[in-house]
Amino acid sequence: MTWTQVIKKSPFGDKVIKTRIRIFYERLRLAKYIKNMNINRDNKTITISVYPQVVGLMIGRRGKNANELGERLGGWEIKIIGE
């Protein structure tokens, strides 16, 4: 089973996605600021709730971090909101 098949078909896919997001932001030393993650499989969207002070860091300059994460996950759209 390939990576994309696990994400698309397996109920285990949500846990895999959340773990990969945490690993991505752990590399940037920002994982501790993630409050919540919601995955919408219909729209291929992931909404990440973070503290308002770090929204800019999570998105990155010109959206670099969010875009790179979306590409690594296989074309998912990443939305980062401050709560």
C-alpha beads as a LAMMPS data file, in Angstrom:
LAMMPS data file: protein, C-alpha beads

83 atoms
82 bonds

1 atom types
1 bond types

-500.0 500.0 xlo xhi
-500.0 500.0 ylo yhi
-500.0 500.0 zlo zhi

Masses

1 110.0

Atoms # bond

1 1 1 0.000 0.000 0.000
2 1 1 1.457 3.377 -0.996
3 1 1 1.424 6.567 1.048
4 1 1 -1.451 8.116 -0.921
5 1 1 -3.571 4.979 -0.575
6 1 1 -3.105 5.007 3.203
7 1 1 -4.171 8.640 3.370
8 1 1 -7.171 8.238 1.081
9 1 1 -8.608 4.909 2.180
10 1 1 -7.476 3.944 5.642
11 1 1 -9.103 5.222 8.843
12 1 1 -5.553 5.168 10.183
13 1 1 -4.762 7.956 7.692
14 1 1 -5.846 10.807 10.007
15 1 1 -3.357 9.720 12.638
16 1 1 -0.602 9.456 10.025
17 1 1 -1.364 12.957 8.721
18 1 1 -1.376 14.484 12.213
19 1 1 1.907 12.788 13.059
20 1 1 3.548 14.039 9.858
21 1 1 2.346 17.589 10.599
22 1 1 3.771 17.448 14.113
23 1 1 7.101 16.126 12.794
24 1 1 7.245 18.902 10.172
25 1 1 6.674 21.630 12.759
26 1 1 8.920 19.924 15.330
27 1 1 11.783 20.397 12.871
28 1 1 10.988 24.132 12.980
29 1 1 10.626 23.999 16.795
30 1 1 6.980 25.101 16.516
31 1 1 5.056 21.897 17.314
32 1 1 4.377 22.974 20.898
33 1 1 2.180 25.839 19.632
34 1 1 -0.316 23.563 17.829
35 1 1 -3.613 23.464 19.733
36 1 1 -5.831 21.408 17.437
37 1 1 -5.945 19.892 13.937
38 1 1 -9.071 19.206 11.879
39 1 1 -8.897 17.129 8.715
40 1 1 -11.570 17.449 6.028
41 1 1 -11.127 14.612 3.548
42 1 1 -13.876 15.877 1.192
43 1 1 -12.053 19.147 0.417
44 1 1 -8.530 17.835 1.134
45 1 1 -8.119 20.601 3.705
46 1 1 -6.342 20.592 7.041
47 1 1 -7.109 23.347 9.543
48 1 1 -4.473 23.857 12.208
49 1 1 -5.399 25.941 15.276
50 1 1 -2.477 27.701 16.934
51 1 1 -1.887 30.518 19.406
52 1 1 -2.411 33.974 17.832
53 1 1 1.175 35.067 18.526
54 1 1 2.681 32.389 16.282
55 1 1 0.365 32.360 13.262
56 1 1 2.960 34.163 11.150
57 1 1 5.705 31.720 12.134
58 1 1 3.523 28.710 11.319
59 1 1 2.597 30.084 7.890
60 1 1 6.151 31.186 7.108
61 1 1 7.414 33.918 4.843
62 1 1 5.126 34.173 1.794
63 1 1 3.379 30.988 2.941
64 1 1 6.490 28.857 2.520
65 1 1 5.938 26.581 5.544
66 1 1 2.254 25.964 4.858
67 1 1 2.821 25.364 1.136
68 1 1 5.744 23.022 1.728
69 1 1 3.732 21.024 4.261
70 1 1 0.811 20.743 1.835
71 1 1 3.121 19.492 -0.902
72 1 1 4.728 16.927 1.392
73 1 1 1.314 15.569 2.338
74 1 1 0.328 15.104 -1.284
75 1 1 -1.481 18.263 -2.352
76 1 1 -3.497 19.058 0.769
77 1 1 -4.533 22.652 1.453
78 1 1 -3.283 23.901 4.829
79 1 1 -5.211 26.571 6.730
80 1 1 -3.654 28.008 9.863
81 1 1 -5.872 29.989 12.227
82 1 1 -5.056 31.732 15.497
83 1 1 -7.341 31.064 18.444

Bonds

1 1 1 2
2 1 2 3
3 1 3 4
4 1 4 5
5 1 5 6
6 1 6 7
7 1 7 8
8 1 8 9
9 1 9 10
10 1 10 11
11 1 11 12
12 1 12 13
13 1 13 14
14 1 14 15
15 1 15 16
16 1 16 17
17 1 17 18
18 1 18 19
19 1 19 20
20 1 20 21
21 1 21 22
22 1 22 23
23 1 23 24
24 1 24 25
25 1 25 26
26 1 26 27
27 1 27 28
28 1 28 29
29 1 29 30
30 1 30 31
31 1 31 32
32 1 32 33
33 1 33 34
34 1 34 35
35 1 35 36
36 1 36 37
37 1 37 38
38 1 38 39
39 1 39 40
40 1 40 41
41 1 41 42
42 1 42 43
43 1 43 44
44 1 44 45
45 1 45 46
46 1 46 47
47 1 47 48
48 1 48 49
49 1 49 50
50 1 50 51
51 1 51 52
52 1 52 53
53 1 53 54
54 1 54 55
55 1 55 56
56 1 56 57
57 1 57 58
58 1 58 59
59 1 59 60
60 1 60 61
61 1 61 62
62 1 62 63
63 1 63 64
64 1 64 65
65 1 65 66
66 1 66 67
67 1 67 68
68 1 68 69
69 1 69 70
70 1 70 71
71 1 71 72
72 1 72 73
73 1 73 74
74 1 74 75
75 1 75 76
76 1 76 77
77 1 77 78
78 1 78 79
79 1 79 80
80 1 80 81
81 1 81 82
82 1 82 83
